[in-house]
Amino acid sequence: MTLHLYFARRFLWTFLAIFGIFFLFQMLLDLVEQIRRFDNSVSFGEVMTLTLLNTPEGMYQILPLVMILSSIALFVALARSSELVVARAAGRSGMTALVGPIVVAAVIGGLTVAMGNPIVAATSKAYSDLRETYRSGGTSALSIGAEGLWLRQSDPRGQTVIRAARANPNGTVLYDVMFVAYAEEGGPVRRIEAAEAELANGAWRLKEAKVWPLEPGVNPETNAVQHDELMVPSTLTEDSIKDRFGRPSAISVWELQGFITDLEDAGFSARRHAVWLQMELARPVFLISMVLIGAAFTMRHSRMGGTGIAVLSAVLLGFSLYYVRNFAQILGENGQLNALAAAWVPPLASVLLALGLILHREDG
């Protein structure tokens, strides 16, 4: 048990050190990008806020790379100090030395999904809203619930709230829709109900629309006007709508299952979110596979030579498995693979591959 705790502690400190280095590097790169993206109207403090909000998402994506580098650094250090040789001489096999790092990787993976995912979802959403505010002076929002789909679009004239009972999978055609326009000061000025609204270039094309003025001193029903077709200006695009409801990473894993249900009830395809949910649940297994891959190439004694080739091979194999995982995710989102298969097969296959390499190269 003491040996397991020792290896686990060494691996944890190595992981934290490499994670901190990558965090600073990622933050500096993103800071330069944010400064390049915005003009002098945005202060350095605001740019720094955007950087701090965007960095967690970047770190979340490269966590497998941090994990495999931590594994490589640990086992190269243990091999050079002959600690693995001493452990084997004491009757401990190479597989036994992996117990501590694997447990630490599993704990880190579990905490990443349970706590890191909601944090990244919150920061990425705050970053998107703040970035849009600095760019256009207003924000657009989307909410999906049991009562239907809600959108908010902004322009210099004010805000418009849109509610629809359902929509097409892309969110560009809304059915049983209502528009409520607000003046820049905040009061409602117009209400529109239509059977259908289709997003065109810079406007919504409404069919069978009825318009009620909501200005003070005006009778809305008496002054209501019926239109067979009506164009309502819009700052929304298909891509911006997809970004609002199509980015599963902006939703906490704890809320994702309910969001999937609401998406399907509103008429949207939830395949992308279902695949993402399973990918997140399988993340700890993939992180464990990164530890095993790193160990498979670097556990042998450094006197045997070829350490540089072994490290390069481990990193290349880790990147290859990472891209295979992303490719499976794309196949799952396109419907060519089942969500469970797309999410769980690559991590499990990576673990089995790494175990096979370890058993082949070590004494078991």
N, C-alpha and C positions, 0 to 999 in steps of 0.2 A: 504493500500500500504506500509506503514511504517513497518508493521509486516512482510509482504512478503519479503521486502528488508532485514530485520533483519535475518530471517531464511535463506535466500539465502546467505547472507554474512557469517553467521556461518558455513553453509555447505561448502562454497567455501574454507574457511580457514582450515576447518577440512580435506577436500580432499587434499589440497596442502601439509599439514603436513604429512598425511599418505603416499602420493605419494613420498615425499622427503625421508621418512624413507625407503620405499621399494626400491627406486632408489639406495640409498647407500648400502643397503643390497644386492641387485642384483649385483651391481658393484663389491663388495668385493668377492662374490661367483664366479663371472665370472673371476675376476683377479686371484684367486687361481687356477681355471680350466685352464686358459691360461698359467700360469706359469708351471703347471704340464704337459701341452701338448707339450710345446716347450723346446728345450735344451738350453745350454748356448750360442749358436750362435745367439740367438735373445735377444737383450738387454731389460732391464726393461722398457725403454721408448717405445720401439716397442710393448711390451706386453701390456702396459697401453693404447696405441693407439688402439690396437685390442679390449681391454675391453670397451673403450668408444664408439667404433663403434658398438659393439655387444649388449650393454646394452639397447639401445632404443627398439630393437625388443623384448627383454624379457619383458620390461615394457609394451609394446603395448599388449602383450598377456595376462598379468595379470591385465589389466585395470579393467575388471569387478569385480575382487576380491577387488581391491582398492576402487571401487565405493560402493560395499555393506558394506565394513568395515567403510567407511566414513559415510554412512547412519546410521549404527548401532551406531557408536560413537556419532553422532549428537543427535539422538533421545534418547539415554540413558542419555546423559548429560542434555537434555531438560526435561526429565522425573524426573531426580534426583533433578534438581533445581526448579521443579514445574512450569516451564514456560508454559508447555502445559496445565496444570490445569488453569493457569491464562488466557491463550488464550481461553480455552473453557468457562471460567466464563465470558469472555468479549463477548461471543456470536459467537466465531469462532469454527467451527467444526474441527475434526481431518483431514478431507480431505483438508480443507482450509490451514492447516499448511504445507501441502505437496507441495503447488504451487511453493514456492520459490526454494526448493531443486530440484523439477522436472525441472524447467526452467534452473537451473544451470547445471543439468545433461544433458539436451538437448543441451545446448550451448557447454559444454565440448565434448559431442559426435560429434557434428557438426564440431568443430575445430579439433578434433582427426582425423576424416575422411578427412577433407579438407586440413589440414596442417600437422598433425602428420603422416598420411599415406605416403605422399611423402618423408618426412624426414626419416622415418623408411626404406622405400624402398631404398633410396640413401645410408644410413649408412650400411644396411645389404649387399648391393651389394659391397660397398667398403671393408667391412669386409671380404667377400668371396674372393675377388681378392687379398687382402693383405695377408690373411692366406695362399692362394695357392702359392703366391710368396715366403713367408717364408719357406714353406714346400718343394717346388720343384724348386724354383728359376725362375719360369715362370708362366704365367697365360694362361688359356684357356677361350675363349669367344664364345658367340653365339649371332647372330643377325638375326631377321626375319623381312622381309619387303616385299613390293610388288614385288621386283625383285627376291625374293627367299630366301633361307636359307644360312647364312654365319656362318662358324665355324673357330675358330683359335685354333690350338694345338701347344704346345711348347715341346721341348726336348733339351738335351745338344747340338745337332747339329744345332739347329736353330728353326725357326718358319715355320708352314705350314698353309696357308689360304685355306679354303675349301668353295666352293660355289656349291649349288645344287638347281635345279629348284623346287623340292619337295621332300618329305620324307615320310616314314611310320609314324604312330602315336607315336612310341617310339623313333624316330630319329636315329635308328640303320641301316636303309637302305636308301640310298640317290639315287636319280635318276637324270640323265643328270648332272653329277657332274664334277667339275674341281678342281684340286689340284695345288697350286703354292707353291713350297718350297723355303724358304729363308735361306741363310747362316747365321751363327752366327753374322757376321758383318752387315747383313741387305740386301744384294743384292740377287735377285732371281737367282736360280740355276737350277730349273726344273719346267716344267709345264706338267700336266697330265689331260687328258679328258677321261671320261669313261661313258658308258651308265648306269652303276649301281655300287654302292659301299656299301658293307655290313660290318658292324663292327664285327670283330671276336676277339679272345683273343689277345690283344696287337697289332692289325693290322687291316687295311682296306683291304678287298678283292674286288678288282676292276675287272669288266668284260668288255670286249671289250674296252680296254684302249689303248691310244696312248700317248707316252711320247716324249716331246720336250726338249732337253737340252738348257739352257739359259746362258751358260757360255760365257764369252767374246771371240771373235774370232771363234766361232762355229756357223755354219749355222743351225738354229733350224729345219727347214723343211727338209733339206737334211739328217740330222742325226736323224730324228724322228724314233721311233721304235713302232711297233704295237704289243700288247699283248692280247691274248684271256683272260688271267687271270693274275693279278698282285697283289702282296702283298705290302702294304705300311705301315711301322711301325706307331703306334699311341699310344699316352698316354691317349687317351680318353676312357671312359667306358660308358656303358648305364646309370649308375647312375649319372655320372658327366654331361652327356648331359641332363638328366631329371632335374638335379639341375639347369642347366642354363636356360632352358625354362619352367620347370615344377613348379617353385616356384612363384606363383602369388604374394606373399608378397614382392618380390624383384622388383615389377613394381608399379609405382605410380597409384593410382586410377584414376587420370586424363588421363593417357595414356593406361589404361587397355582395354577400348573398342576397340581402334585402334589396339592394340596388339592381341586381340581376332580375329579380322578380318584378320590380317596378318597370324595368326596361321592356321586358316581355309583355307586360300588361299594356304598355303604351304603344306597342307595335314595333319596337326596335329589335334588332338582332342582338342578343347578349352573348354570342359565341366568344367574342374577344374577351369579355370580362370573365366568362367561365374558365377559359384557358388560363387567364392571368391568375385567377384564384387558385387553381391547381398548381400553377408554377410557383406561387408563393408558398404553398403548403409543402412543396417538394424542395424548396430552397435549402433547408438544413441538410438533406441527403446529398445535394450537389456540393455543398461546402465540405462535407465529410469526404467526398470523392476527391476534392482538390487536395486535401491533406494527404490522402493515400497516394495520389499521383506524385506529389512532391517527395514523399518518403520512398516510393518505389525506386527512384533513380538516385537518391542521395544517401541512403543508409549504409552503403558499403564504406570500408575504411579508406581514408584519403590517400594512404600510401599506395593504393592500387592505381592511382592516377585517373585521368579522364574526368575530373570533377567538373570542369567547364562544359564539356560535352554533355555530361549527365544533367547539369542544371539547365542547359539550353533545351535538351530533349524534354525535360519535365515541363518547362514553360510552354514549349510548342504544343505538346500533347494537351496541356491544360487549355490553351487557347483553342485548339481544335475541338475539344469537347464542349467548350463554351459556345462556339459557333454552331456546332451540331444541335445543342440545346435551343439556341435562338432559331435555327432553321425549323426544328420541330414545332416551336411555338408559332411560327408563321404558317406552317401546314395546318396546325390546329385552328388558327384564326380563320383560315380559308375554308375550313370544313373538310379538308382532305384527311385529317386524323382526328380521332376521338380526343376530347379534352384530357381525359385521364392518361391516355397513351402518350399524347404530346408532352405532357408535363412530367410524368413519372418514369417513362422508359429511358430517356437519356441519363438522368441521375443514377438510376439503378444500374444501367449498363456501365456507367463510368466507375461505380463502386466495384462491380464485378471485374472489370478490366484491371483496375488498380490492384485489387486483391490477387488476381492471377499473376501480375507482374511481380508483386512482393513475394508470393509463394515460389515463384520460379527463381528469383534472384537471392532469396534469403533462405534461412534454415527452417522457416515456419514457426 
